[in-house]
Every structure is written in C-alpha cells, then in structure tokens.
C-alpha cells in the first residue's frame, strides 16, 4: 500500500479513539477557517510554545483557547498532588493489555480532574542498557511487548478526551549527554527494535501527539531530522497530529521548520517571528509549511473536543479513590517473584509472629524513579506500613529505622530562603515528610526560594541518647533544646544527615528548618533511640522473617542521568550480614533494571522485583508476601548474571563521547543472549507463581491466501496447582533459514489468563505476514522469505515446552 493511501485511510479514522470527539472532516474545515483568519505573526507565535512552559498559547480574538499539558508517564504530576500510578516498566511487567487500557482511562480521569488537555506520555523507548536512567518509565526491551502495552494505554487515555503524547522519537536510550550524543543506529535496527511502538501508537492507536527526543540520530538532531519526522512519521505512517519537541530539544529555527517539527516546547526559543518571518517572506521556508503546522495543532485540538467545552470535570475528585484502587491493582499485577526456594513464600500468619522490615527502601515509600516520571501523591504506603497493615494483631512488625511520632508540629512557610519576616502560611503537621515535585511549598504559588520551620515538643519515655536525621534537597538543620545537631544549610541534591542528642524523659523542644533553592524539594525528618549496628543485628537474629528493602530510588535512578550498575555496596554488605545470622530473609528490590547478584542471591530464599509500583507499593508487596495475592508479573527485560553479559556492554558507557554506537544491532535484550548462547540470571518473560501451570495440545494451522494469509496457533493452559493464579502464555517465532541474520526467536504473541485450580482454558494466537518479516533495507519493505518457521510457546524466553513449525 502506498504511503499516500495510508494517509487517506488514517485521516478518516484519526478520531476513532476519542470518545465523543468532533468528526475529523469538520475539525479540519474549522481549523482551515481559523488558519485563514490568522496573520503570519500569529501563526509563527502559535508554533512556539505557550505562556506557562506547559501549554499552547491562546489567541483570544479568534476564540482559540489555551491548551494545558502535563508530564504524565505515571501521573498528572504538574498541578499539585495526584495519584502516583505504577511506572511504565511495572505496567509492562503485568503483561496485561486490559490493565494497560484501564491505566489510560484512570490517567485520563486524573487529567480531566485538573483541566489537562494533553498528557506527555506514554514513554515507549526500548530498554537497551541496565544503566539507562529512564528505563523505569518505559515498556521494556521488546518492541512487540512495548507495542501491545502502548496501544491500549493510548486508547484508554484518549477515550477520556485527553490526548496522548508518545515519546521520545527516536533512539533515546540513554540519559548521559542526552542533548549532545548521537545514537548511531542502522535503519534495520531502527525499524525492527526502536520504531515499532511508535508505529503502533500512530497507526493503531491514532495518538494525538508525538514528542521528539533530545539526542541526535545518526548525526542529526531529532527535532530537525527529516528522515524521522517527515519521511517516516508523517509520510510513511501518515501521522496527522501534533509533533512537538521535548523541552529545550530544538536547536535551530529553519532546521526545525523544514525538518517537520510542528510545536517547539516549552517556548519559541527558535521557532518564532524574529527567526522565521523573513525566512517565510523570502521563500526559504514556504508559508504552506507553517500553515501545515498550525493546521495540525488546531485540527487535533478541535477533533479532541477542546474548543467548545471546559476540560475540567468537577465531578471527578482530585484525590480519587478509584485512582488509589487502580494503583494497588497495577502494583500487584506488575511485581515479579524472582526466587522462592522451597516455597518459602507466602508467609504463614500463624507461624510468622515477629517480622523485621529493614533496608533503605523500607520507609518512607519508594514508589517512583526521578524526573518527569515522578508524581507527588496525596499519600504513599511504605513497605513497612503495608506489612504492618496486613498482619494479625498477635504479630509484631518492627522497623529498625522507624521514627518515633512527632506529635503535632507548628509548620511555618516563608516566601524566602532565610526564614525572614512573617510566615505566609501556617498550619499543623503530624509528620515531616515532604516531596514538593514542582518546588512549590504549601501556601506558595512560586516555585523556588522558600523556607519552612517546624517546631514541636518531643517527650521520650526514657532518658538517653537519641538519633535525629534529615533527608533533604536543599538545606536542612535541626536544633534540640537550642543546640544545633544537624547543619547542612547549603544547596545540594537529596542528602541524608544524622546527628544525636541526649533527651530527658520530659518535654524537649525540637526545631527543624529547611530551605529550597531551585528544582524539586525534599524534606524528611525522623528521631529514634540510638541503636548500634551490633544491637540491630542481634535483634534481627530473633525474627521469624526479615524483609530487606533494597534497590535504588528517585534520586539514584531518573531523568537526566544514568547510574552505576548493581546494588549499592552498603546494601550488599547488609544483606550478606543479615543472611548470615538469619536465613529467613526476603529481599524486595525497587529499581528499573537488574541488580548485581554476586555474594547474596544464593543466601536468601526469596526475592521480589517490585520496580517502582506507585503509591500503593507497600500494600501490594505485603499482599504478595502473605499470599493474599498470587504473583503473576513477568520480566519485561532480561536480568543478566553480570554486567558484562548484557549485549550492549561493549558499546555503552557513561562517558563524554559524542556518539554511541548501536553495534549490537537488532540483538538487544534476550535476542542478544540467545545469539551468544549466554544464560541470563532471570530471562525475559520470567516470573514465579504460588501455583503451577501446564501447557499442552499445541496446534498450528494456516488460512487465507495472499495478503490475507494467516497462521493460527493454539494450545491448552491448565492450572495444575492448589490455588488460583494467572499465567502469561508467550509465543515466539524463529525463521529457520534466512538471507539476513535474524534472532533465534522473537516474541510475537502473549495472553495473560487467570485460572482457578484444576481449570483449563484455550489460548489462541494469530500471526500475520508482518509478524514473520524482517525489514529489508534494499527494498525498503517488510519481507517474509519463504521457508520453515519455528514456533515456541511457554512462559519465558527460555522456558518454551511447546514447539512446532510451519512452512510459509
């Protein structure tokens, strides 16, 4: 089918996924009428961002409204507290297409509650390296899995008349030097690995918006890359919506204008009247190109029904119980049980009476990575609080670092960094545990340069030495009875500071002070009796179970930086020490990547990969630990045994190189492990359950002829265990003989099936020619060569008990 024909089909169905949207032809006609009334100056202003860094500016004289955007891979993060939903990788780990649709619907409702028209998500870049800072936002290492999660996510969001923005196009697979590095990647690899999720978002889900990436692709910035934006996205795929830059990703005026960019964000630093008016008048940039950009923006927003009704739905609460319930559901579905020796889990409430919850991620809750993917929730349940909430009254749950309550503190907020003058806002606080995403302190409309003072009285039961601690970004200091015990009154990233003071068994005055300079704001305070490391270990030895909460957090893993490989050394040492004195240790990991395994994995009976699962992380973990929920998550990425085993290891490094070679080509993730015959620690698609399943009776048939030819694969799934659970049946295809190198097998189908004990169900897959094809760079087309294809069905890329073949 020719690109022009594809375009004709798409524009007629562009609004199909927008509930109650304006018909496309009427939206286009209205956009044209508005365009014809605009001056050249207005057109050039309209394609250059907005007034707030998160909007498309209004044109009041023409009745064109302001269009509001928000960061949104995992929550509407830009307008105060909102539901912190599971991160993208957690959602992908559910392998649940229906859950992805529900995710989009909930996100849409969260947006409508805040008057947001365009969400800046989903993120669909492929996980290439375990060190990449934003992988927790994305949908894993496999383009088929990513595509199948992306499409229902977008459909769900846009059903609420909120536009999706699929990002970051393209080959944005690292954060180091992201504005200057060039991803050097061949076209076949782009087409087979890094394009499919974007292609599916455009052609199947009709995404309203696409965001380009910061990096260069083969030496050309994405924001002015003709091949990416004009040739592939707009002409070949027929994208008819808004193509916007990432924030500050534009680097020229004429280059972006001719290269296909429609909307420069957050403002028109390059695409503006001063830079483009003369170019238009002189013919360097034809006015029809500017008209096309404006018409796309207007048409897309009109079609989404933004022009004739308010976007805010007042009947949806901002603190929505439905969002909280979904956050719990999504976290439960995405958590992966990696190890469970001798069925150590689930824990038996009748036998486990003393539980210690320890480790850096035990409390407060670690629910998200950092940057645009971080949303400040109204509440977040830590693993300590989650476990405490589900155990019986006769059980004891202890937390080695648990802070004593502060009672009620007087909280004063100042509109300067020096606590000067009268407070602009005063309230009472029951805890000092804050993360202001946009920098705005309570009672403040501005984003930076404020300070806060908390004053309260501590009355310990016993006289003795007590530890006080802060976790802050930026300055923090603490006074106990007038004596300064913590003093870190400087600008800094999130830093933990610890001090000590002798407290009498009476009222003690404690004053905690904080200031914020710029960027995100973090301030947490705790106090507890001073306990030595030996005393802590001795206490843990007596426990029936120890839950060690390990991994990374939003300061260690997030946007703008990549991270070192593996668990921090201090955590490795703690796990080893605890395992030596108490074998009943469960390790729960928060991260968007594999952690190092040497020295501890063989010493612990159970491991949960919890990712960054949103505000209900603690309750979801607890439900799985005690068997109230049967784990069903599967890895959307391969977990290597050691860093050197990863297929990208020779080509990926956190350095100041100007280019990063994609020399592994299409052999990223499990494709690379299979090619080199390297066994991963935990393979792609892997995840344990508390029940057991059996696959049987695979059948392969073909139907249709020519372009309509299909291959049908079916099998029987049986729950052979003693409890209900869900299994993800995975279908892989391998080309037995081909003229170009191809993976041994590639994921081409999956279905998640819940089953009661002893019950069976039929699982069916349909394969098209595209599923069997590779991208031929010579003919610029997808080619399925005649011959034998192997079929593999199982529950991970390395556990495929059903095997067969067919001739194509």
N, C-alpha and C positions, 0 to 999 in steps of 0.2 A: 504494500500500500504506500502510495507516495505521501511525503510529508504534508503537502497541501490538502490532501483528502483527509488525513488525520486531523489537521487543524479544523477543517469544516465540521467533522464529527464532534470534536471536543467542545467547540464554542457553543454548540447547541445543547450540550449536557453539562456545561460548567457549573451551573447552579443546582445540579441534581442532588447534591448532598447538603444543601442549605434549606432547612425547614422553612416553609412559607416565604421563600425568597422571591424577589422580583424576577419575572421571566427575563431570560438573557437578552432577547431582541429588544424588549422595552428598555432594559437597563442601558444597553448600548446606544439606543436612539437618544435617551435622555442625556447620557454622557456626551454625545456628539453635540447636542443642543447647547449644553453648558460650555463645552470647549469652544464653540464658535462665538460665544459671548466674552471669552477671556482675552485680555490683552497679552501680548508677548511677555511683558514683565510679570504678569500674574502666573503665566504658565511656568516661567523659569523659577519663580519663587516657590511654586507648588511642588516641584520635584526635589526640593532641597530641605526636607525635614520639616520640623514644626517648631513650636514655641516652648515646649517643656522637656525636650530630649526624648519624649516617649509619645509623640503624636504627629499626625499630619495636619498642617495648619488649616484653619477655616478660611473661607472667602465669604464674609457676611453679605456682601452686595449681591451675590449670586445664590444665596441660600445654601452654600456648601458648608457642612458642619465640620467641626473638629473631630478627628478620628483618634481615639485613645488606644495605645498599645501597652503591653506589659510583658516583662520577662515571664517565661512560663513553661519550661520543661517539666517542672514538678510542682507548680503552684503559681497563683497570681501574686507575685512577690513584691510588687512595686507600690502598693497603696495600703500600707499598714498590715497588721497580722492577717494571715489567710491559712487555709489548710495546706500543710506540708505533706504532699502526696508521695508515694514511693518514687524513687528515682527511676530513670528510664531503664537502667540495667536490671533493676529489681522487677520492673514490669516485664521485660524480655525474659527474665528467668521464670516467669509464670508459664510461658509458652501457651498463653491463653488469649485467643483472638477476641472472644466475647468480653473478657476482662479489659482488654485494650479499648474496646468501644465504650464500656462503662466509664473507664478512666477519662476519655474525651468528653463524655456527657457531663461528668462531675466537674471537670475543668471549665467547661462552657458555663455551667451554672455559677461557679465561683466568679468567672469573668462578668457575667451579667449582673451579679450582685454588686459589682463595683463599677459598672458602666464601661467595661473594657470591650473594644471592638475587635482588636487583633491580638492574639497571643503569639509570642515569639517562641514557638515550639510546634512540633516536636523536633528534637535533635536526632539526626539519623546517621551521623558519621560512624564509620566502622571502627571497632576496636582493633588497632593494629599492634600496639605495644602495651605491655602491662604497666609502663611508666607514664602513659598519657594522662594528663590531669583531668580531662573532662569525660573519660570513658563511662563514668557512673551515670552521666546524663543520657547516654546513647543506648542502642539496642543490640549490642554485642558484635561478634566478629563475623557473622554470616549474613550475606546480603539477602538471602531468602527469608530467614527469620526476621531480620530487620524490616523487610518489606511487609511481611504478614502482620507485624505489630503496628507498623506505621499507618496502613490504610484504615483499619477500624478506629484507631486513635483519632485520625483527622475526621473521619465520618462522624464520630461521636461528638467531637467539638463543634463542627460546623452545623450539626443538627440543631444546635442551640443558637444559631445565627451569630456565631463568633468565628472569625477567620483564623485558620492555622497558618503558621509560617514555618515551613520545613527548612531546616538549616543543618550545616553550613556548607554551601555548594562551592567548591568540592575539594576532596582530599585534604580535609582539615583534621589530621590525625595526631597532631602533637600541639603542645602549647608553648614550648620553648621557642623564643624568637618568632612568634606566630605572625607578626606583621612583616617580617623580612625574609623568612625562609621560603624557598621554592620546593614544592613537592614534585620531584622528578619521576613521573609515572607514565608508562606507556598506555596507549589507547585501549588495548585489550583489557588490561588490568582495571582501568577506569570503568570500562563498560561492564565487566563481569563482577567486580567487587565493590567499587565505590560509587557507582551510579544507580544501581537497581532500586534502592529505597527511595531515592529522589524521583526516579522514573515512575515508580508505583504511586508515589504521592501525587504526581501531576496527572498521569493518565487514568489511574483507577480511583483515586480519592478526590481529584479535582481541587487540590489545595488552593486556597485563595492567594497565598503569598509564598515566595521563596526568598531566603536570605543567603547572600553570597558569603564567602569566608574571608578571613584576614590574609591568609597565605597566598603566595604566588603558586600557580600551577604551570609547570614547565616554562618558568621564566617570566610569566605574565600574571600580574595581579588578578585575582578572581573578579574583582569589581569592574575590570575593563577587558576581560578575557572573551574575545569574540567567539571562540570555539565553544566555550562553556555556555555563555549566556545567549548568544544569537543563534548559533548553528544547532546546538544540541537542545537546549532548554526550550527556546521559543519556536524554532522552525521544525525540528525533528519531532519533539514531544508535543508541540502545539500548546505550550503553556501560555495562557491568556490572562493571567493575573498580574500581581504586583511583584516585581523583582527589586528587593531593597538591599542596601549594603548592610553589613554588620556595622556596629557603632564605631565610626572612625576608620572604616576599611577602604574608603575612597581615597585615591591618590592623584587624581587629575580631573579636569573638567571635560575636555574634549574626549579623552580616552574613555571615561566612563559613559559619556553621552553616546558615543559611537559603538562602544563595546556592549551595550544592551542594558545597562543599569537604568531602572525607572525612578528609584527614590533613594536619595542619599540620606542616611541617618547618622547622627541624630539631628544634623542641621546641614544646610547647604554650604559647607566649607569650600567646596569646589564647584558643584553644580548650582550656580547662582547667576543672577543677572549680570553682575560685573564680569564674570568669566565667560559667559556663553552668549550674551546678546550680540556682540559684534561677530562672533563665530556664526551665529544664525543668519544675521543680515548679510554676511559675506558669502554664505553658502558652504562654509567649512562643515557646519552641522546643519543639514537640511531641516527646515521647520517641521516637516512631516514626522521626523524622528522625535522631536519634542512633543508634538501632538499625540503621537502614539503612547508616550509615557504618561501624559496627563490623562488621556482617554482610558488607559488601563486602570489607573488609580480610581478615577471616577466610576467607571463601569463596575469594577469589582466591589466597591463600597455600596453602590446603588443596588447591585444584584443581591448583596447580603442584607438589604433592607435597612441600611444605616441612616438614610436621608429623611425618612418620614415618621420615625418613632424614636422615643428615648431608648438608649441602650440599657440603662439601669432597670432592673426588675426589683422593685421594692419588696415583693413577696418572697424573695429568697434571702434568708438571713446571711450576713457575712460570716458569722460563726455557725456554720451549717452542720447540724447533727448528721445529715446524710453524707457529707464530705468526710467527717470523722469516721463514720462506719465504713466507708469505702477505703479510707486509709488503712484501717485494720484488715479488711479483706484482702487488699492488694499486698500488704506486707506478709500476711500468712501464706499467700499463694506463691510469692517470689522467693522466700527463704529456702535455701538448699541445704539438705542434710548431707554432709560430705563423708562423715565417718560415724559408725555406730557399732563398735566392736562388742560382740556377744550380747547384742540387743540391750546395751546399757541404757538407752533411751527407749521409750519415755520413762521419766522418773515416776516412781510409785509414791503417791502421797502418804500411804500408810507406813512406808518404810523410811522415807526421807524426811526427817524431822528438823534437822539443822542444816541450813544452806547458807553458804557464804557467797556473796556476789562481789567480785573484786576486779581490778584492772582499770585502765584509764578510761574506758568507754562504758563503765557500769552506771555512772551517774555524774552529771546530768545526761540526758538523752543525746546520743549521736545519731542523727536521723538523716543527714544530708552532707554531700560534699559542698565545696565552697564556690562562690561566684554567682553567675546568673542562675545556676541550678538550685540555689539556696533560697528557701522561703521561711520567714519567721512565723511560726504557728501561734495560735492562741494558747496552746498547751502542747507539751510533748512528754510522752511516757518513757522514762528511762527503763533500762533492763532491770535495775534494782526494784523500781516501783512496780514494774509489770509482774515480776516474780512474786513480790510481796502481796499483790492483789489477788493471786490465784491459788495460793497455798491455803491449807486448812488452818483453823485457829490454833491448833495444837503445835504447829510448826513454827520454827524461829528462822527468820531471814535476816542475816547480818550483812553489813556493808562496811568493809574496813575503813573506807574513806568517807563514810556517811557524816554529813554535817549535822550538828545539833540545830534545832529550830532557833530562829532569831526573835520569835515572838512577833511584836509589831514595831516596825521602824518608821520614823518620820522621814519621808523622802522629799527632798527639795531640789528643784531643777532650775538651773541658771542659764541665761542665754549668752554666756561667755565661758571661756576655758578656766577662769580663775576663781570661780565661786563668789564673784563680786556682786554687790548690790542686793536688791531684794529678789527672792526666787520668783520666777514667772509661773511656777506651777508647784503645788504642794499636795502630797497625798500620803497614804499609809501603805506600807508594803509588808507582806508576810514572808518574803524571801528576796534575796538579792541575786537574781538570775535573769540577766537580760542579754538579748542579741537584737539590736536595732539594725535591720538589714540596710535601710537607706540612710542611716546616720541620724535620723530624727529621734530625739529624745521625747518623752511624753510631754505634752503641752507645748511642743515646739513645731513650727511649720518649716523652719530652715533645716538644712541637712548637716551642718558641720559646726564645730567650735561651740560646744556647750559643756556643762559640768553638772554633776549630781552629788548630793551629800545625803547619806543615810545615817540616822542616829537612833540607837536602841540600847536597851539595858539587858545584859546577859547575867543570869543568876544560876551558876552551875551547882550541882548537888554536892560536889566535893571540891575542896581547895586543892589546887595543883597546877601543873604546867599544861597549858592548852596550846594547840596549834591553830593559827589563823592563816587563811590562804585567799588569794585572789587569782582570777583568771581574766585578763583584761586586754583590750585593744581600744584605747591607748592607756593614759596614765592612771595609776591607782596608788592609794596609800591608806593605811589603817592606823588608827590611834586607839589604844586600850588604856583607859583611865588616864588619858592625857599623854601617854608615851607612844611615840611613833614606832610601830613594829614592822610595817611594810612601807617602803618608799621607792616607787618606780614611776616617778612623775615626769615621764618623757613620752614622746611619740614612739610607738613600737607596734609590731604585729602581736597577735594574741600570745600572751606570755603568762605562765603560772609563777606566782611568787608566794613564798611560805615564810611565815615568821612565828614566833612563840612568845607567850607572856604568862606570867603567874596570875591566876584568877582566884579570888577568895570566894568562899561559899556565901556570897551575898551579891547585891547589885553591883555590876561593873559596867561603866559607861564605854560603849564602843562606837566609834565614828568611822565610817567608810566613805572615802571620797574618790571621785572618778572624773576624768575629763576626756572628751573626744575631740580629736583634731580634724581628721578627714577620713572618708570612706566608711566602712562598716564599723559598728560599735558593739563591743562585747564587754560585759562586766558581770562577774560572778564572785560571790564571797561565801566562805564557809568557816566554821570553827568546830573543833572537836578535841577530846582529850588527846594528849600526846602519847603515841604508841610507837615503840621501837620496832624495827623490822623483825627482830627475833621474836618479839611478842606476837606480832601479826602471824608469822609462820606457825608458831606454836598453837595459836587459836585455829588456824586452818586445818591442822592435822586432825582435829577432833570432829570435823564436819562430815556429814553424810554425803554431801556433794559440794563441790566448789565450781562456780560458774565464773570463768575468767573472760572478761570482755576486752577483746584486743582489737587491733587494727589501726586505721587512720581516722581522720576527722575533717571537718570543713576547712581547717587551716592548713592541713598537710596535703590534702588532695582537692584540687579545684581548678577553676578557670585562671588562666594567665601564667601557669607554671606547671611543669611536670615534676615528678617526685622520684626519689630513690626507690630501688626495688626492695620489696620484702618488708617484714615486720621490723619496727624499731628494735635496736639491740636490747634496750632495757626490758621490753616486753618478752623477748625470747628468754632472757635470763629468769624473769619472774615465773614464766610458765614452767621452765625446767625445774626451778626450785620447788614450786608447789607440787608438781607431779612426783617429785622425789619423796615428799612426806605425806602425800595423799593421792592415791591413784584414781580417785573418783572425781576427776576434773573434766569439765566440759569447756571447750574453747568456742566462744562466739566471736566472729570476725565481722567488723564493719570495714568495707573497702569496695572499690570498684574494679578490683584486679586481684590476681593471685598474690598470696603472701609466701614468704620463704618457709620451707617445711623442715629443713635440716635441724636435728637436735631436739625436736619436740613432738612431731606428729606421731611417732611410734610410741610415745609415752602417755598419750591421752586416749581415752576410749571413745570420745565423741567430739565432733566438730560441726558447727553450724556456720554457713556463709550467709550472713544477714544483710550484706550490701549496705545501702543507705535507704531504708524502707519507709521513711516518713515518720510522721508524728506518733504513730502507734507502735513504734519499734519494740518497746518493752513488753507490751501486752502480747504482740504477735510471737516474740521469742518465747515468752512464758507458756503460751498456749501450745507451742510445739514441744517444748521441753517436757511438759507434763502430759502430752498426748491428747489434749483437748482438740487439737487439730493434727491431722496426719500430714507430714510434709510432702509436698508434691512439686516443688521447684526443681528446675533442671538448669545446669550451667549454660548460659548463652555465650560463654567464652571458654577456651581451653585453659586449664591451670597447669603450667609446666612444672616439672620437678625442680628445675633450676633455671635461672635467668638465661643461661647460655643455650638452653634448648629451644627457646622461642624462635620461630622462623625469621623474625625481624632483627634478632640480636646483632648480627654483623653490620646492619645498615642504620641502626637507630641509636643516637647518642645525644645526651643533653649537653651540647656544645654550642659555640657561636658560628657554626658553619652556615654558609649562605644557601646551601641546598641539602635536601635529604633524599637519598636515592631509595626508590621502592624496588630494589633489586630482587626481592623475593617474588615480585610479580603477583600472580594470582594465588600463590601458595602461602597465603596468610592464614593464621589460626590452624584449625585441625587439618586443613589441606596441606600445610607445610609439615606438620608432624607425620602425617601419613606418607608424604613423599619421601621423607628422610628415614622413615621407619623408627621414629623416636617416640617412646611411650610417654605420654603426659602423666602427671601425678593424678589429675582428675580430668577426663576427656570432655570435650564439648558434648552437651546434651545429657550429662551425668547428673544423677541425684537419687538419693536413697529414700525409702518409704518404710513405714511401720507395718506394711502388709506386703504381699508378694503378688506378682502378675506373671501370666504365661501368654505368649503369642503362638498362634498356630494357624494352620489351614490357609496359607498364602495362595492367592490365585492371581494370575496375570492374563489379561485379555486385551484385545485391540478392537476398536470400532471406528467407522468413518473412513473416508478416503481424502487424499489431497490435503488442503489446508485444515480440514475439519478432523483429520485423523487424531485419535486419542489412544492412550494406553491406560487401562484401568487396573489398579492394584488393590486387592482387598485381603483382609486377614481377620482372625478372631482374637479378641483380647479377653482373658479371664482373670478375675481376682481370685487367686488361689490361697489367700491368707484369711485371717480371722477378723479383720476389721475393714471398714470402708476406707477407700482411698481413691486417688486419681493418678492415672499413668499417662505419660506423653508418648504416644507411638510415633516414631520418626522414620521417614522414608528417605533413603539415599540412593542416588543413581550414579553409575560409573560407566564411562564409554570404554569398551574393551579394547578398541583399536582406533586410533585417530591420527590424522596428519599433523596435528599440533600437540604439544604437551597439555595434558588435562589432569585434574585431580583424580586420585583413585576413586573417590566418591564425593558427592556433593548433596547437601540437604535439598530436597525438592518437595517435601510434604511433611506435615505433622498435625496430629489431632490430640487434644487433651480430653481424656474420658474418665469421668468419675464412675466408680462401681462399688456396689455392696459386696460383702464376702460371698464367694461362690457364684457370683453372677458373671455373665459374659455379654459381649457386645460385638457387633461387626464394625470394622474400621475400613473406610474406603478412601482411595486417592485417585485423582485423575491427572495424568501427565499430558502436556501439550508438546508440540514441536519445540517451542521456546525452552521448555524445561530440559530438553535433551541437547540444546545447542551451545556452541561456543561462539564468541564474536570473531568473525573473520575480518582482519584489518585490510585485506586486499580488496575484498568486495564490499566492505563497509556494511556487512549484514550478518544476521544470526544464522548459523549453519549447523544442521544436524546431519552428519555424514551417515550414509547407510552402513549398517553392520550391527554387531551384537552390543547390547547394553545390559549391564548387570544391575540387579535390584537387590537392595539390602533393607531390611526392616528390623527395628529394635528399639531400645530406649536410651541409646547414646551412640556417638560416632564410633565407639569401639566395642559396643555390645549389640551385635546385629545377628540374632539367631536365625532369622528367616532370610533365605537367599534364593534368587532365581534369575532369569534372564529373558530377553525377548529380542527379536530381530526387527530393526527399523528400516 
